[in-house]
Amino acid sequence: MIFERLQIRNVLIKPAHILAPMAGITDTVFRRFIKRLGGCGLIMTEFVSSEGMLRHNLKSQRYLYYTEEERPITAQIFGADPDHLAEAARMIEDLGFDLIDLNLGCPAKKVVKCGGSGLLRDLPLLERILRKIRSAVTIPFTIKIRIGWSDQEIVAVPVARMAEDCGVEAIAVHGRTRMQGYSGRANWSVIAEVKASVRIPVIGNGDVFTPRDAEALHAQTGVDGVMIGRAAPTNPWIFQQMAEYFRTGSYREPTESDRYQLIRQYYAMLVEEEMPGALGKMKQFASWFTHGVRNGSELRRSVQSAMSPREVLERVDAFFLGTACTVSRAD
Ligand SMILES: Cc1cc2nc3c(=O)[nH]c(=O)nc-3n(C[C@H](O)[C@H](O)[C@H](O)COP(=O)(O)O)c2cc1C
């Protein structure tokens, strides 16, 4: 069975389906929500600034909050100062994370000046950073890269080889360049070249939206694991669907009732945990999630005009209980 398991030193990732780090999305509530649905073997924090961590910035501390239920869990950091990154890495280890990941993919202008995909243009500095982080921590160390800065500067293979030489223990490759942003298609051929050029596990990422996409990614690249980003908030069942598909050759589509239970569960978690920014997150999630729902635009409108998280919950209940009489409340 493909993507059945992946071992990164002492960390077993089973199945080898990984939730991609996504700033503003993969907070502790979303990660637990995905974990509870099943089929996801590893989750990661949103990226956290090493500079912010050293300043004990509140936001960074919030991003690094996790619960035992989330294990195994990776903390992802970014930055460009080797000593500061090493110090931040030690803090990550002290916080009890299972793995540490360095972000080498973020395309945002303000990030590339101080890390992210900007480091793909300065390999000598990147090598210093990798060695510093490696010697600062004992937990497994991974990196997540884009394939290069632009079509003229594809560096995924040399970066992967260098990373392996520096003691990096796995590499996730998003098959796009920095200049591409999220446009065009992810280039899986470069992911295949990376896989063929290193011995450490390679995790493929980019444009996997269905279990069949994951199967095709495996067939075309031979990667050891699959990482899912944008599909997760629109179809949080994707991890479970992949597990079912690889086991049986087919998978179940969610029913209207499943959709209701799911949106309600996520919202209830946000309300109960008094997540900062819960109302915004609920509205954001509603705009992605309601696309598969019958009369979804009505639900979207209703959620968008709510004034508090509790009001959103009430509106979701009113919508589903009013339109789908077969649905029964979970609580
Ligand atoms: C809203 C958003 C936030 C993201 N934040 C991060 C991040 O914090 N760290 C990171 O390495 N990648 C980040 N990414 C990139 C994803 O992890 C992933 O590489 C990319 O979305 C491609 O995978 P996909 O086609 O499955 O979405 C982000 C992507 C999105 C859409």
The ligand as an ORCA input file, in Angstrom:
! r2SCAN-3c Opt
* xyz 0 1
  C      -2.832     30.258      3.212
  C      -1.528     29.523      3.076
  C      -0.566     29.642      4.061
  C       0.660     28.963      3.937
  N       1.568     29.047      4.950
  C       2.715     28.309      4.883
  C       3.625     28.260      5.978
  O       3.407     28.860      7.044
  N       4.751     27.510      5.826
  C       5.025     26.816      4.666
  O       6.055     26.141      4.565
  N       4.171     26.825      3.637
  C       3.012     27.533      3.725
  N       2.113     27.481      2.695
  C       2.387     26.600      1.550
  C       1.764     25.210      1.771
  O       2.344     24.583      2.891
  C       1.950     24.308      0.536
  O       3.311     24.164      0.285
  C       1.283     24.885     -0.717
  O      -0.022     25.346     -0.425
  C       1.229     23.850     -1.842
  O       0.489     22.718     -1.448
  P      -1.039     22.489     -1.923
  O      -1.057     22.519     -3.436
  O      -1.406     21.140     -1.353
  O      -1.833     23.613     -1.344
  C       0.911     28.161      2.784
  C      -0.069     28.049      1.807
  C      -1.280     28.713      1.933
  C      -2.321     28.544      0.859
*
